[in-house]
């Protein structure tokens, strides 16, 4: 029995020593060093936040042409409900009509910005730079109804630094109800 116990201890010690030797030779990443493969997602440049803030200010002020100046000609503007517009001209036409005939004013507050670079898409998102934004909106409509709600917007930038895709997440039902009320 003693021989078996000593033999087992000897085998366990030998195995433990081999594991430590293997761990010592394995390369480890140190903070601040780069690795050969980029992570699936990483932070993007601060300049995208500056661009997004400027565009949101222009939109809130009713400057649709200024807001749309950052769009690519082939932009896809989608809403979470599934509706969409394709092409810069269509997006500009829609929002100019909305501002002229439906929306009296927009106030934006509590904005949050996150620029990210997608290196490995995990789902249907495009590879490249995305600017994610959340903000609170207080909208007053032409019929004098007012509504406060949160909006989440995702904007994808193409290689020329233009926005070629926008996804706006908003509950449109309360907006449609407020707009439908008569003066």
PyMOL commands that set and color helices and strands:
alter all, ss='L'
color gray80, all
select helices_A, chain A and resi 2-25+47-60+64-68+88-101+172-180
alter helices_A, ss='H'
color red, helices_A
select strands_A, chain A and resi 41-43+71-79+84-86+103-118+128-141+146-157+163-169
alter strands_A, ss='S'
color yellow, strands_A
deselect
rebuild
show_as cartoon
